[in-house]
Amino acid sequence: MNRGEMLARLMAQENAEGGDLVTLRAIVEEASELGAARMLARMGLNDDGAPDDLSELRELLRAWRDAKRSMWKAVIDWAVRAVLAALLVGIAMRSGGMELLK
């Protein structure tokens, strides 16, 4: 049973026992906001500079992904060039092009 199902069952149980559904939803909302605030505090993101910190982290992550993408493109480009160069050398050797160098 996942958390969503458990929460739904608890809310249904409270509703069956005379609890107000609006009150239960408010309790759940407050509890989730409290949990989120607690988690942000544990991560050190509860100060006024947190939005700027998150923006910088997103920019850094975007730059890292761009660098990774560029690196893979360069690796593939060089691999293709190496294969083509080897192919040309092979063709030259087969066709007798090496004798021209002698």
Distance bins in CASP14 RR format, pairs under 12 A and 6 or more apart:
PFRMAT RR
TARGET T0000
AUTHOR 0000-0000-0000
RMODE 2
METHOD distances of the structure
MODEL  1
1 7 0 0 0 0 0 1 0 0 0 0 0
1 8 0 0 0 0 1 0 0 0 0 0 0
1 9 0 0 0 0 1 0 0 0 0 0 0
1 10 0 0 0 0 0 1 0 0 0 0 0
2 8 0 0 0 0 1 0 0 0 0 0 0
2 9 0 0 0 0 0 1 0 0 0 0 0
3 9 0 0 0 0 0 1 0 0 0 0 0
3 10 0 0 0 0 0 1 0 0 0 0 0
3 28 0 0 0 0 0 1 0 0 0 0 0
3 31 0 0 0 0 0 1 0 0 0 0 0
3 32 0 0 0 0 0 1 0 0 0 0 0
4 10 0 0 0 0 1 0 0 0 0 0 0
4 11 0 0 0 0 1 0 0 0 0 0 0
4 12 0 0 0 0 0 1 0 0 0 0 0
4 28 0 0 0 0 0 1 0 0 0 0 0
4 32 0 0 0 0 0 1 0 0 0 0 0
5 11 0 0 0 0 0 1 0 0 0 0 0
5 12 0 0 0 0 0 1 0 0 0 0 0
6 12 0 0 0 0 0 1 0 0 0 0 0
6 13 0 0 0 0 0 1 0 0 0 0 0
6 28 0 0 0 0 0 1 0 0 0 0 0
7 13 0 0 0 0 0 1 0 0 0 0 0
7 14 0 0 0 0 0 1 0 0 0 0 0
7 24 0 0 0 0 1 0 0 0 0 0 0
7 25 0 0 0 0 0 1 0 0 0 0 0
7 27 0 0 0 0 0 1 0 0 0 0 0
7 28 1 0 0 1 0 0 0 0 0 0 0
7 29 0 0 0 0 0 1 0 0 0 0 0
7 31 0 0 0 0 1 0 0 0 0 0 0
7 32 0 0 0 0 1 0 0 0 0 0 0
8 14 0 0 0 0 0 1 0 0 0 0 0
8 15 0 0 0 0 0 1 0 0 0 0 0
8 21 0 0 0 0 0 1 0 0 0 0 0
8 24 0 0 0 0 0 1 0 0 0 0 0
8 25 0 0 0 0 0 1 0 0 0 0 0
8 28 0 0 0 0 0 1 0 0 0 0 0
9 15 0 0 0 0 0 1 0 0 0 0 0
9 16 0 0 0 0 0 1 0 0 0 0 0
9 24 0 0 0 0 0 1 0 0 0 0 0
10 16 0 0 0 0 0 1 0 0 0 0 0
10 17 0 0 0 0 0 1 0 0 0 0 0
10 19 0 0 0 0 0 1 0 0 0 0 0
10 24 0 0 0 0 1 0 0 0 0 0 0
10 25 0 0 0 0 0 1 0 0 0 0 0
10 27 0 0 0 0 0 1 0 0 0 0 0
10 28 0 0 0 0 1 0 0 0 0 0 0
10 31 0 0 0 0 0 1 0 0 0 0 0
11 17 0 0 0 0 0 1 0 0 0 0 0
11 18 0 0 0 0 0 1 0 0 0 0 0
11 19 0 0 0 0 1 0 0 0 0 0 0
11 20 0 0 0 0 0 1 0 0 0 0 0
11 21 1 0 0 1 0 0 0 0 0 0 0
11 22 0 0 0 0 0 1 0 0 0 0 0
11 23 0 0 0 0 0 1 0 0 0 0 0
11 24 1 0 1 0 0 0 0 0 0 0 0
11 25 1 0 0 1 0 0 0 0 0 0 0
11 26 0 0 0 0 0 1 0 0 0 0 0
11 27 0 0 0 0 1 0 0 0 0 0 0
11 28 1 0 0 1 0 0 0 0 0 0 0
11 29 0 0 0 0 0 1 0 0 0 0 0
12 18 0 0 0 0 0 1 0 0 0 0 0
12 19 0 0 0 0 0 1 0 0 0 0 0
12 21 0 0 0 0 1 0 0 0 0 0 0
12 24 0 0 0 0 1 0 0 0 0 0 0
13 19 0 0 0 0 1 0 0 0 0 0 0
13 21 0 0 0 0 0 1 0 0 0 0 0
13 24 0 0 0 0 1 0 0 0 0 0 0
14 20 0 0 0 0 1 0 0 0 0 0 0
14 21 0 0 0 0 1 0 0 0 0 0 0
14 22 0 0 0 0 0 1 0 0 0 0 0
14 23 0 0 0 0 1 0 0 0 0 0 0
14 24 1 0 1 0 0 0 0 0 0 0 0
14 25 0 0 0 0 0 1 0 0 0 0 0
14 27 0 0 0 0 1 0 0 0 0 0 0
14 28 0 0 0 0 0 1 0 0 0 0 0
15 21 1 0 1 0 0 0 0 0 0 0 0
15 22 0 0 0 0 0 1 0 0 0 0 0
15 23 0 0 0 0 1 0 0 0 0 0 0
15 24 1 0 0 1 0 0 0 0 0 0 0
15 25 0 0 0 0 0 1 0 0 0 0 0
16 24 0 0 0 0 0 1 0 0 0 0 0
17 24 0 0 0 0 0 1 0 0 0 0 0
18 24 0 0 0 0 0 1 0 0 0 0 0
19 25 0 0 0 0 0 1 0 0 0 0 0
19 26 0 0 0 0 0 1 0 0 0 0 0
19 27 0 0 0 0 0 1 0 0 0 0 0
20 26 0 0 0 0 1 0 0 0 0 0 0
20 27 0 0 0 0 0 1 0 0 0 0 0
21 27 0 0 0 0 0 1 0 0 0 0 0
21 28 0 0 0 0 0 1 0 0 0 0 0
22 28 0 0 0 0 0 1 0 0 0 0 0
22 29 0 0 0 0 0 1 0 0 0 0 0
23 29 0 0 0 0 0 1 0 0 0 0 0
23 30 0 0 0 0 0 1 0 0 0 0 0
24 30 0 0 0 0 0 1 0 0 0 0 0
24 31 0 0 0 0 0 1 0 0 0 0 0
25 31 0 0 0 0 0 1 0 0 0 0 0
25 32 0 0 0 0 0 1 0 0 0 0 0
26 32 0 0 0 0 0 1 0 0 0 0 0
26 33 0 0 0 0 0 1 0 0 0 0 0
27 33 0 0 0 0 0 1 0 0 0 0 0
27 34 0 0 0 0 0 1 0 0 0 0 0
28 34 0 0 0 0 0 1 0 0 0 0 0
28 35 0 0 0 0 0 1 0 0 0 0 0
29 35 0 0 0 0 0 1 0 0 0 0 0
29 36 0 0 0 0 0 1 0 0 0 0 0
30 36 0 0 0 0 0 1 0 0 0 0 0
30 37 0 0 0 0 0 1 0 0 0 0 0
31 37 0 0 0 0 0 1 0 0 0 0 0
31 38 0 0 0 0 0 1 0 0 0 0 0
32 38 0 0 0 0 0 1 0 0 0 0 0
32 39 0 0 0 0 0 1 0 0 0 0 0
33 39 0 0 0 0 0 1 0 0 0 0 0
33 40 0 0 0 0 0 1 0 0 0 0 0
34 40 0 0 0 0 0 1 0 0 0 0 0
34 41 0 0 0 0 0 1 0 0 0 0 0
35 41 0 0 0 0 1 0 0 0 0 0 0
35 42 0 0 0 0 1 0 0 0 0 0 0
35 43 0 0 0 0 0 1 0 0 0 0 0
35 46 0 0 0 0 0 1 0 0 0 0 0
36 42 0 0 0 0 0 1 0 0 0 0 0
36 43 0 0 0 0 0 1 0 0 0 0 0
36 45 0 0 0 0 0 1 0 0 0 0 0
36 46 0 0 0 0 0 1 0 0 0 0 0
37 43 0 0 0 0 0 1 0 0 0 0 0
37 44 0 0 0 0 0 1 0 0 0 0 0
37 45 0 0 0 0 0 1 0 0 0 0 0
37 46 1 0 0 1 0 0 0 0 0 0 0
37 50 0 0 0 0 0 1 0 0 0 0 0
38 44 0 0 0 0 0 1 0 0 0 0 0
38 45 0 0 0 0 0 1 0 0 0 0 0
38 46 0 0 0 0 1 0 0 0 0 0 0
39 45 0 0 0 0 1 0 0 0 0 0 0
39 46 0 0 0 0 1 0 0 0 0 0 0
40 46 1 0 1 0 0 0 0 0 0 0 0
40 47 0 0 0 0 1 0 0 0 0 0 0
40 49 0 0 0 0 0 1 0 0 0 0 0
40 50 1 0 0 1 0 0 0 0 0 0 0
40 51 0 0 0 0 0 1 0 0 0 0 0
40 53 0 0 0 0 0 1 0 0 0 0 0
40 54 0 0 0 0 0 1 0 0 0 0 0
41 47 0 0 0 0 1 0 0 0 0 0 0
41 50 0 0 0 0 0 1 0 0 0 0 0
43 50 0 0 0 0 1 0 0 0 0 0 0
43 53 0 0 0 0 1 0 0 0 0 0 0
43 54 0 0 0 0 0 1 0 0 0 0 0
43 57 0 0 0 0 0 1 0 0 0 0 0
44 50 1 0 0 1 0 0 0 0 0 0 0
44 53 0 0 0 0 1 0 0 0 0 0 0
44 54 0 0 0 0 0 1 0 0 0 0 0
45 51 0 0 0 0 1 0 0 0 0 0 0
45 52 0 0 0 0 0 1 0 0 0 0 0
45 53 1 0 0 1 0 0 0 0 0 0 0
45 54 1 0 0 1 0 0 0 0 0 0 0
45 55 0 0 0 0 0 1 0 0 0 0 0
45 56 0 0 0 0 0 1 0 0 0 0 0
45 57 0 0 0 0 1 0 0 0 0 0 0
46 53 0 0 0 0 0 1 0 0 0 0 0
46 54 0 0 0 0 0 1 0 0 0 0 0
47 53 0 0 0 0 1 0 0 0 0 0 0
47 54 0 0 0 0 0 1 0 0 0 0 0
49 55 0 0 0 0 1 0 0 0 0 0 0
49 56 0 0 0 0 1 0 0 0 0 0 0
49 57 0 0 0 0 0 1 0 0 0 0 0
50 56 0 0 0 0 0 1 0 0 0 0 0
50 57 0 0 0 0 0 1 0 0 0 0 0
51 57 0 0 0 0 0 1 0 0 0 0 0
51 58 0 0 0 0 0 1 0 0 0 0 0
52 58 0 0 0 0 0 1 0 0 0 0 0
52 59 0 0 0 0 0 1 0 0 0 0 0
53 59 0 0 0 0 0 1 0 0 0 0 0
53 60 0 0 0 0 0 1 0 0 0 0 0
54 60 0 0 0 0 0 1 0 0 0 0 0
54 61 0 0 0 0 0 1 0 0 0 0 0
55 61 0 0 0 0 0 1 0 0 0 0 0
55 62 0 0 0 0 0 1 0 0 0 0 0
56 62 0 0 0 0 0 1 0 0 0 0 0
56 63 0 0 0 0 0 1 0 0 0 0 0
57 63 0 0 0 0 0 1 0 0 0 0 0
57 64 0 0 0 0 0 1 0 0 0 0 0
58 64 0 0 0 0 0 1 0 0 0 0 0
58 65 0 0 0 0 0 1 0 0 0 0 0
59 65 0 0 0 0 0 1 0 0 0 0 0
59 66 0 0 0 0 0 1 0 0 0 0 0
60 66 0 0 0 0 0 1 0 0 0 0 0
60 67 0 0 0 0 0 1 0 0 0 0 0
61 67 0 0 0 0 0 1 0 0 0 0 0
61 68 0 0 0 0 0 1 0 0 0 0 0
62 68 0 0 0 0 0 1 0 0 0 0 0
62 69 0 0 0 0 0 1 0 0 0 0 0
63 69 0 0 0 0 0 1 0 0 0 0 0
63 70 0 0 0 0 0 1 0 0 0 0 0
64 70 0 0 0 0 0 1 0 0 0 0 0
64 71 0 0 0 0 0 1 0 0 0 0 0
65 71 0 0 0 0 0 1 0 0 0 0 0
65 72 0 0 0 0 0 1 0 0 0 0 0
66 72 0 0 0 0 0 1 0 0 0 0 0
66 73 0 0 0 0 0 1 0 0 0 0 0
67 73 0 0 0 0 0 1 0 0 0 0 0
67 74 0 0 0 0 0 1 0 0 0 0 0
68 74 0 0 0 0 0 1 0 0 0 0 0
68 75 0 0 0 0 0 1 0 0 0 0 0
69 75 0 0 0 0 0 1 0 0 0 0 0
69 76 0 0 0 0 0 1 0 0 0 0 0
70 76 0 0 0 0 0 1 0 0 0 0 0
70 77 0 0 0 0 0 1 0 0 0 0 0
71 77 0 0 0 0 0 1 0 0 0 0 0
71 78 0 0 0 0 0 1 0 0 0 0 0
72 78 0 0 0 0 0 1 0 0 0 0 0
72 79 0 0 0 0 0 1 0 0 0 0 0
73 79 0 0 0 0 0 1 0 0 0 0 0
73 80 0 0 0 0 0 1 0 0 0 0 0
74 80 0 0 0 0 0 1 0 0 0 0 0
74 81 0 0 0 0 0 1 0 0 0 0 0
75 81 0 0 0 0 0 1 0 0 0 0 0
75 82 0 0 0 0 0 1 0 0 0 0 0
76 82 0 0 0 0 0 1 0 0 0 0 0
76 83 0 0 0 0 0 1 0 0 0 0 0
77 83 0 0 0 0 0 1 0 0 0 0 0
77 84 0 0 0 0 0 1 0 0 0 0 0
78 84 0 0 0 0 0 1 0 0 0 0 0
78 85 0 0 0 0 0 1 0 0 0 0 0
79 85 0 0 0 0 0 1 0 0 0 0 0
79 86 0 0 0 0 0 1 0 0 0 0 0
80 86 0 0 0 0 0 1 0 0 0 0 0
80 87 0 0 0 0 0 1 0 0 0 0 0
81 87 0 0 0 0 0 1 0 0 0 0 0
81 88 0 0 0 0 0 1 0 0 0 0 0
82 88 0 0 0 0 0 1 0 0 0 0 0
82 89 0 0 0 0 0 1 0 0 0 0 0
83 89 0 0 0 0 0 1 0 0 0 0 0
83 90 0 0 0 0 0 1 0 0 0 0 0
84 90 0 0 0 0 0 1 0 0 0 0 0
84 91 0 0 0 0 0 1 0 0 0 0 0
85 91 0 0 0 0 0 1 0 0 0 0 0
85 92 0 0 0 0 0 1 0 0 0 0 0
86 92 0 0 0 0 0 1 0 0 0 0 0
86 93 0 0 0 0 0 1 0 0 0 0 0
87 93 0 0 0 0 0 1 0 0 0 0 0
87 94 0 0 0 0 0 1 0 0 0 0 0
88 94 0 0 0 0 0 1 0 0 0 0 0
88 95 0 0 0 0 0 1 0 0 0 0 0
88 97 0 0 0 0 0 1 0 0 0 0 0
89 95 0 0 0 0 0 1 0 0 0 0 0
89 96 0 0 0 0 0 1 0 0 0 0 0
89 97 0 0 0 0 1 0 0 0 0 0 0
89 98 0 0 0 0 1 0 0 0 0 0 0
89 101 0 0 0 0 0 1 0 0 0 0 0
90 96 0 0 0 0 0 1 0 0 0 0 0
90 97 0 0 0 0 1 0 0 0 0 0 0
90 98 0 0 0 0 1 0 0 0 0 0 0
91 97 0 0 0 0 1 0 0 0 0 0 0
91 98 0 0 0 0 0 1 0 0 0 0 0
92 98 1 0 0 1 0 0 0 0 0 0 0
92 99 0 0 0 0 0 1 0 0 0 0 0
92 100 0 0 0 0 1 0 0 0 0 0 0
92 101 0 0 0 0 1 0 0 0 0 0 0
93 99 0 0 0 0 1 0 0 0 0 0 0
93 100 0 0 0 0 0 1 0 0 0 0 0
93 101 0 0 0 0 0 1 0 0 0 0 0
96 102 0 0 0 0 0 1 0 0 0 0 0
END
